[in-house]
Amino acid sequence: MHSVYTTTITDEARRRGIRIDVIDAQTPIFVLKHAGRRVRCYNALTDQVGAVTFHLAQDKHLANGFLRRHGLPVPHQIKYTNMAAAREFLRQTGSLVVKPCREWGGRGVSVAVKTEAELTRAVRRARKYGEDLVLEEFVVGIDFRVIVVGGRYVAAIERRPAHVLGNGRDNIRRLIIRKNYAMRQVDASCRIPLDAETARNLACLGWRYDAVPAGGQRAQVRLTTNYHTGGEVLDVTDRAPRGLVQAARRIARLLGVPILGVDFLADAAGRNYRVIELSPDLAISPPEGARVAVRFLDHLFPETRLPAGRA
């Protein structure tokens, strides 16, 4: 219950006089109560979302098919069945993303997989997080998440891959260790993994763990943009591409969920994009989290909406 993903909601609830009953602090599951009404929550997921709808949205293969059937642009994707089919899909696309069907935070994800050897390792890695995997064509673009609450656009973030800043003395491994230590003081969940996938990403980007970037040189170290693999998050609510906002609102209407994060890879103008994932249980956290929590509780308990001067 002390994670920022929970306290962003519960702190705002307390400001409004909404009671919080904790069912399980570790998970965390809690109940918001006000004026005889109660809503059970797991972070931003509430019992207002049906089990079938949640499964449809958070399963990456089911969501991809659902969006495609409704005419939304998505990457070409198949579910992993066997290595022969995976190799053929790699031959067709030239570059793949391999990921578990139902994970978050970049767990088990391998990006820009281009060789059969990399494919074998990527499948093995993803299988550590679940038996069901998807193979998806690798799409280049800016990573945007657009957040919709109650059918209304509320916020957008841009996610950028992890990087380190060179000082002309330390190698990349040492720079990563230092950056992880500094981030541990802020949020320990934002951490650049020192693993084989980072080593592979570094090679794709022209680096090695023992390379020494020049002073002031920004060295990208991951291909994924996830915050939980050390990525940066920027609040771009006031300049999010209009096309992405419209698409996110339409998807939220199609699913009928109270809150939804829609992840895109897009060009800067948002004219060319692919919807890559949906998050009906998104983490409400900085930098955009306070704004989202306000709108989330406005939607769940409209009678508690604070006057403009107190919000």
For each residue, the residues with C-beta under 8 A, 3 or more apart:
1: 6 7 10 22 25 28 30
2: 6 7
3: 6 7 28
4: 7 8 187 285 286 289
5: 8 43 44 283 284 285
6: 1 2 3 9 10 28 30 43
7: 1 2 3 4 10 11
8: 4 5 11 12 284 285 286 289 290 292 293
9: 6 12 13 41 43 44 284 293 296 297
10: 1 6 7 13 14 20 30
11: 7 8 14 15 293
12: 8 9 15 16 290 293 294 297
13: 9 10 16 18 20 32 297
14: 10 11 17 18 20
15: 11 12 306
16: 12 13 34 297 301 304 306
17: 14 34 304
18: 13 14 32 33 34 297 301 304
19: 32 33 34
20: 10 13 14 30 31 32 33
21: 30 31 33
22: 1 25 28 29 30
23: 27 29 30 31 40
24: 27 28 29
25: 1 22 28
26:
27: 23 24 42
28: 1 3 6 22 24 25 42 43
29: 22 23 24 40 41 42
30: 1 6 10 20 21 22 23 40 41
31: 20 21 23 38 39 40 41
32: 13 18 19 20 38 39 41 297 300 301
33: 18 19 20 21 37 38
34: 16 17 18 19 37 301 303 304
35: 301 303
36:
37: 33 34 301
38: 31 32 33
39: 31 32 46 47 48 300 301
40: 23 29 30 31 46 47
41: 9 29 30 31 32 44 45 46 47
42: 27 28 29 45 46 281
43: 5 6 9 28 281 283 284
44: 5 9 41 259 281 282 283 284 296
45: 41 42 49 54 280 281
46: 39 40 41 42 49 258 300
47: 39 40 41
48: 39 257 258 300
49: 45 46 53 54 257 258 280
50: 53 54
51: 54 55
52: 55 56
53: 49 50 56 57 255 256 257 280
54: 45 49 50 51 57 58 280 281
55: 51 52 58 59 62
56: 52 53 59 62 63 66 255
57: 53 54 62 63 66 255 257 260 278 279 280
58: 54 55 63 102 278 279 280 281
59: 55 56 62 63 101 102 132
60: 63 64 77 99 100 101 102 134 136 277
61: 64 65 77 79 101 132 134
62: 55 56 57 59 65 66
63: 56 57 58 59 60 66 67 277 278
64: 60 61 67 68 74 75 77 134 136
65: 61 62 68 69
66: 56 57 62 63 69 70 254
67: 63 64 70 72 74 251 275 278
68: 64 65 71 72 74
69: 65 66
70: 66 67 254
71: 68
72: 67 68 247 250 251 275
73: 273 274 275
74: 64 67 68 77 274 275 276
75: 64 97 136 137 139 274 276
76: 93 136 137
77: 60 61 64 74 134 135 136 137
78: 81 85 89 134 135
79: 61 101 132 133 134 135
80: 85 86 98 123 132 133 134 135
81: 78 85 86
82: 85 86
83: 86 87 119 120 123
84: 87 88
85: 78 80 81 82 88 89
86: 80 81 82 83 89 90 119 123 135
87: 83 84 90 91 116 119
88: 84 85 91 92
89: 78 85 86 92 93 96 135
90: 86 87 93 94 96 113 114 116 119 135
91: 87 88 94
92: 88 89
93: 76 89 90 96 137 138
94: 90 91 114 138
95: 112 113 114 137 138
96: 89 90 93 112 113 114 119 122 135 136 137 138
97: 75 109 110 111 112 113 135 136 137 138
98: 80 109 110 113 119 122 123 125 126 133 134 135 136
99: 60 103 108 109 110 126 133 134 136
100: 60 103 107 108 109 126 129 130 132 133 134
101: 59 60 61 79 130 132 133 134
102: 58 59 60 130 132
103: 99 100 107 108 109 129 130
104: 107 228 279
105: 189 226 227 228 229
106: 109 224 226 228 229
107: 100 103 104 129 228
108: 99 100 103 125 126 127 128 129 130
109: 97 98 99 100 103 106 126 224 226
110: 97 98 99 113 118 121 122 125 126 197 200
111: 97 138 201 223 224
112: 95 96 97 138 201 204 223
113: 90 95 96 97 98 110 118 119 122 138
114: 90 94 95 96 118
115: 118 119
116: 87 90 119 120
117: 120 121
118: 110 113 114 115 121 122 200
119: 83 86 87 90 96 98 113 115 116 122 123
120: 83 116 117 123 124
121: 110 117 118 124 125 196
122: 96 98 110 113 118 119 125 126
123: 80 83 86 98 119 120 126 127 133
124: 120 121 127 128
125: 98 108 110 121 122 128 196 197
126: 98 99 100 108 109 110 122 123 129 130 133
127: 108 123 124 130 131 133
128: 108 124 125
129: 100 103 107 108 126
130: 100 101 102 103 108 126 127 133
131: 127
132: 59 61 79 80 100 101 102
133: 79 80 98 99 100 101 123 126 127 130
134: 60 61 64 77 78 79 80 98 99 100 101
135: 77 78 79 80 86 89 90 96 97 98
136: 60 64 75 76 77 96 97 98 99 276
137: 75 76 77 93 95 96 97
138: 93 94 95 96 97 111 112 113
139: 75 265 274 276
140: 265
141: 264 265 266 267 272 273 274
142: 158 265 266 267 268
143: 158 159 160 225 263 264 265
144: 156 157 158 159 236 240 241 244 263 264 265 266 270
145: 156 157 159 261 262 263 264 279 282
146: 153 155 156 240 244 245 247 248 261 262 264
147: 153 154 155 156 157 248 259 260 261 262 282 288 292
148: 151 152 153 154 248 249 251 252 259 260 262
149: 152 154 258 259 292 295 296 298 299
150: 258 259 295 298 299
151: 148 249 252 253
152: 148 149 249 295
153: 146 147 148 156 240 245 248 249
154: 147 148 149 237 291 292 295
155: 146 147 235 237 288 291 292
156: 144 145 146 147 153 235 236 237 240 244 245 288
157: 144 145 147 233 234 235 236 237 287 288
158: 142 143 144 233 234 236
159: 143 144 145 225 226 227 231 232 233 234
160: 143 163 225 231 232 233 234
161: 220 221 222 223 224 225 231 232
162: 192 220 221 222 229 230 231 232
163: 160 218 219 220 221 232
164: 172 175 176 179 192 213 218 219 221
165: 175 213 216 217 218 219
166: 170 175 212 213 214 215 216 217 218 219
167: 170 175 213 215
168: 212 213 214 215
169: 212
170: 166 167 174 175 178 212
171: 174 175 209 210 211 212
172: 164 175 176 202 207 208 209 210 211 212 213 219 221
173: 176 177 194 209 210
174: 170 171 177 178
175: 164 165 166 167 170 171 172 178 179 213 219
176: 164 172 173 179 180 192 194 198 221 230
177: 173 174 180 181 194
178: 170 174 175 181 182
179: 164 175 176 182 183 192 230
180: 176 177 183 184 191 192 230
181: 177 178 184 185
182: 178 179 185 186
183: 179 180 186 187 188 190 191 230
184: 180 181 188 191
185: 181 182
186: 182 183 190
187: 4 183 190
188: 183 184 191
189: 105 227 228
190: 183 186 187 227 228 230 231
191: 180 183 184 188 228 229 230
192: 162 164 176 179 180 198 221 222 229 230
193: 197 198 229 230
194: 173 176 177 198 209
195: 198 199
196: 121 125 199 200
197: 110 125 193 200 201
198: 176 192 193 194 195 201 202 221 222
199: 195 196 202 203 208 209
200: 110 118 196 197 203 204
201: 111 112 197 198 204 205 221 222 223 224
202: 172 198 199 205 207 208 209 211 221
203: 199 200 206 207 208
204: 112 200 201 223
205: 201 202 219 220 221 223
206: 203
207: 172 202 203 211 213 219 221
208: 172 199 202 203 211
209: 171 172 173 194 199 202
210: 171 172 173
211: 171 172 202 207 208 219
212: 166 168 169 170 171 172
213: 164 165 166 167 168 172 175 207 217 218 219
214: 166 168 217
215: 166 167 168
216: 165 166
217: 165 166 213 214
218: 163 164 165 166 213
219: 163 164 165 166 172 175 205 207 211 213
220: 161 162 163 205
221: 161 162 163 164 172 176 192 198 201 202 205 207 230
222: 161 162 192 198 201 225 229 230 231
223: 111 112 161 201 204 205
224: 106 109 111 161 201 229 231
225: 143 159 160 161 222 231
226: 105 106 109 159 229 231
227: 105 159 189 190 230 231 232 233
228: 104 105 106 107 189 190 191 231
229: 105 106 162 191 192 193 222 224 226
230: 162 176 179 180 183 190 191 192 193 221 222 227
231: 159 160 161 162 190 222 224 225 226 227 228
232: 159 160 161 162 163 227
233: 157 158 159 160 227 286 287
234: 157 158 159 160 287
235: 155 156 157 287 288
236: 144 156 157 158 239 240
237: 154 155 156 157 240 288 291
238:
239: 236
240: 144 146 153 156 236 237 244 245 270
241: 144 244 245 266 268 269 270 271 273
242: 245 246 270
243: 246 247 269 270 271 273
244: 144 146 156 240 241 247 248 262 264 266 270 273
245: 146 153 156 240 241 242 248 249
246: 242 243 249 250
247: 72 146 243 244 250 251 262 264 273 275
248: 146 147 148 153 244 245 251 252 260 262
249: 148 151 152 153 245 246 252 253
250: 72 246 247 253 254
251: 67 72 148 247 248 254 255 260 262 275 278
252: 148 151 248 249 255 256 257 260 262
253: 151 249 250 256
254: 66 70 250 251
255: 53 56 57 251 252 260 278 280
256: 53 252 253
257: 48 49 53 57 252 260 280
258: 46 48 49 149 150 296 299 300
259: 44 147 148 149 150 280 282 292 296 299
260: 57 147 148 248 251 252 255 257 278 279 280 282
261: 145 146 147 278 279 280 282
262: 145 146 147 148 244 247 248 251 252 275 278 279
263: 143 144 145 275 276 277 278 279
264: 141 143 144 145 146 244 247 270 273 274 275 276
265: 139 140 141 142 143 144 273 274 276
266: 141 142 144 241 244 270 271 272 273 274
267: 141 142 270 271 272 273
268: 142 241
269: 241 243
270: 144 240 241 242 243 244 264 266 267 273
271: 241 243 266 267
272: 141 266 267
273: 73 141 241 243 244 247 264 265 266 267 270
274: 73 74 75 139 141 264 265 266
275: 67 72 73 74 247 251 262 263 264 278
276: 74 75 136 139 263 264 265
277: 60 63 263
278: 57 58 63 67 251 255 260 261 262 263 275
279: 57 58 104 145 260 261 262 263 282
280: 45 49 53 54 57 58 255 257 259 260 261
281: 42 43 44 45 54 58
282: 44 145 147 259 260 261 279
283: 5 43 44 289
284: 5 8 9 43 44 289 292 293 296
285: 4 5 8 289
286: 4 8 233 289 290
287: 157 233 234 235
288: 147 155 156 157 235 237 291 292
289: 4 8 283 284 285 286 292 293
290: 8 12 286 293 294
291: 154 155 237 288 294 295
292: 8 147 149 154 155 259 284 288 289 295 296
293: 8 9 11 12 284 289 290 296 297
294: 12 290 291 297 298 311
295: 149 150 152 154 291 292 298 299
296: 9 44 149 258 259 284 292 293 299 300
297: 9 12 13 16 18 32 293 294 300 301 304
298: 149 150 294 295 301 302 304 305
299: 149 150 258 259 295 296 302
300: 32 39 46 48 258 296 297
301: 16 18 32 34 35 37 39 297 298 304
302: 298 299 305
303: 34 35
304: 16 17 18 34 297 298 301
305: 298 302
306: 15 16 310 311
307: 310 311
308: 311
309:
310: 306 307
311: 294 306 307 308
